Amino acid sequence: MADYDYDLLVIGAGPGGYVAAIRAAQLGLKTACVESRETLGGTCLNVGCIPSKALLHASELYEEVAGGHLAKFGMSFGKPSVDVPAMIAEKQKAVDELTGGIAFLFKKNKVDWLKGRAAFTSADTVDVAGKSYRAKNIIIATGSSVTPLPGVDVDNAKGIVVDSTGALTLPKVPGHMVVIGGGVIGLELGSVWRRLGAKVTVVEYLDQILPGMDGDIRKEAAKIFKKQGMEIRTGTKVTGCTVKGAKATLTMEPAAGGASETIDADVVLVAIGRRPNTEGLALDKAGLTVNARGQIETDHDFRTSVPGIWAIGDVIPGPMLAHKAEDEGIACAENVAGLTGIINHDVIPSVVYTFPEIAGVGLTEEQAAAKTTIKVGKFPMMANSRAKTNRQTDGLVKVIADAETDRVLGVWIIASVAGTMIAEACVAMEFGATSEDIAYTCHAHPTHAEALKEAAMGVQGKPIHI
């Protein structure tokens, strides 16, 4: 150990990096974590998952009152108003509490926080803020950043053309927000400002929103969002953006080609995806290269092509999800320590925290049908007792199973609490459950979870409540 400063040095303190550092320290490794932000937690805790959920929750509460949804329950209020700066401040309070919690966990587990940006100087040495550190093992967990859109220049400081970070700190509700990108981030943040009173137009290049999700779910989600008042324009390409005064003008044309048109907006949100953060690491000095997508390739155990260097999270292939990075962080740290780290990449859920929520795990119907013969069961939330009593009946549950073995291959849900419901499907699939297993498992009544049981009963050909 005398020749090394650390057993493990983790680059990046996001959900993957900080978890890997803590787990490694728990296993007895002398560990450090490099992070250039003033707070730990990476994009997710600082300007991603956590603050967006705070605003989503706040805006849901506002819409319950402002939209008159509580009137049917006999509750009436005066004309509501929203104090945007107060809402943003409460969001920041939640962020500060959680990032501070990670700093506490670093101290508790004796993880050294090296403040600054890391750059390799050799395969086992990095430079951080002008100081050199040598480690037996290095984990790259630098996450991802917003993918830029040619012709549309983001300037969060001006608050007119913004990315996801800028959309979390707008000083007031825009009159018209145009969201470029019909994926998870665009729909979530678009939902926030629509609920608070903005007109929201979503422009998506593909022919449907939510790329990568099950076809039925994508179509149903689009219907729901349109019913809520969100304008969705699919098959449309944004070719340019000009800002004059406090307004932005977007130039668009059909994705398949055709005449261009313009649309004016008070705020433009660029949310076309994210790209791996590998620039500035001087990977070449470590003997590493990236693939065509800018990702670092690893083996099943997260080893790169260079011995002693590992990579996890958004910088490697796979979905860019915080919980994927967390599980990879734990597994990778255990592998570094000589244990056997395990993660099942076939059972990683994805959730869209709109209202209703959208969640899925496993294969879509399209993916499953391309591999084998399948059976599908669906159950509408309209027929679920708890959804009916809550007057939140939009959505459905869909279970996809192998026609021969009955093993569950995928579950897709649109429901007010889909993000929580999907956990049962994950556990079932992790244990190799069949649709019959779920169908014959007693579920409490009345609960939203009964819809999953009923969808599984539909696979069996014996649904009860439809």
JOURHU-V839180 format. One record per backbone hydrogen bond with DSSP energy under -0.5 kcal/mol. CO is the residue of the C=O (numbers start at 1). NH is the residue of the N-H. Records with the same first field share a line. If there is no record, write none. Layout:
CO=NH ; NH
//
This chain:
1=4
6=136
7=137
8=32
9=139
10=12 ; 34
11=141
13=41
14=18 ; 19
15=19
16=20
17=21
18=22
19=23
20=24
21=25
22=26
23=27
24=29
25=28
29=31
30=7 ; 8
31=112
32=10
33=114
34=12
35=116
41=45
42=46
43=47 ; 48
44=48 ; 50
48=52
49=53
50=54
51=55
52=56
53=57
54=58
55=59
56=60
57=61
58=62
59=63
60=64
61=65
62=65 ; 66
63=67 ; 69
64=69 ; 70
65=68
68=71
70=73 ; 75
71=74
74=76
82=84
83=87
84=88
85=89
86=90
87=91
88=92
89=93
90=94
91=95
92=96
93=97
94=98
95=99
96=100
97=101
98=102
99=103
100=104
101=105
102=106
103=107
104=108
105=109
106=111
107=110
110=112
112=33 ; 114
113=115
114=35
117=129
119=127
122=125
124=135
125=121 ; 122
126=133
127=119
128=131
131=128
133=126
134=5 ; 6
137=9
138=140 ; 310
139=11 ; 141
140=312
141=14
143=277
145=275
148=150
149=152
151=241
152=149 ; 154
155=158 ; 159 ; 160
160=162 ; 268
161=155
162=270
163=167
164=168
165=168
166=169
175=199
176=266 ; 267
177=179 ; 201
178=180 ; 269
179=181 ; 203
180=271
182=210
183=187
184=188
185=189
186=190
187=191
188=192
189=193
190=194
191=195
192=196
193=198
194=197
199=177
200=231
201=179 ; 203
202=204 ; 233
203=181
204=236
206=235
210=213
214=218
215=219
216=220
217=221
218=222
219=223
220=224
221=225
222=226
223=227
224=228
225=230
226=229
230=232
231=202 ; 233
232=234
233=204
235=255
237=239 ; 253
240=251
242=249
244=247
247=244
248=250 ; 265
249=242
250=263
251=239 ; 240
252=261
253=237
254=257
259=254
261=252
263=250
265=248
267=178
268=162 ; 270
269=180 ; 271
271=183
273=147
275=145
276=278
278=281
281=120
282=285
283=286 ; 287 ; 288
284=287
291=294
295=291 ; 297
299=302
302=311
303=299
305=307
306=309
308=138
309=304
310=140
312=315
313=316
315=296
319=321
321=325
322=326
323=327
324=328
325=329
326=330
327=331
328=332
329=333
330=334
331=335
332=336
333=337
334=339
335=338
339=341
343=345
344=347
347=349
350=360
351=353
352=354 ; 358
357=415
358=352
359=413
360=350
361=411
364=368
365=369
366=370
367=371
368=371 ; 372
373=403
375=401
377=399
379=397
380=383
381=384
384=388
385=389
386=390
387=391 ; 392
388=391
395=381 ; 382
396=414
397=379
398=412
399=377
400=409 ; 410
401=375
402=406
406=435
407=402
409=363
410=400
411=361
412=398
413=359
414=396
415=357 ; 418
417=420 ; 421
418=422
420=423
421=424 ; 425
422=426
423=427
424=428
425=429
426=430
427=431
428=433
429=432
433=408
434=438
435=439
436=440
438=441
440=442
447=450
448=451
449=452 ; 453
450=454
451=455
452=456
453=457
454=458
455=459
456=460
457=462
458=461
//
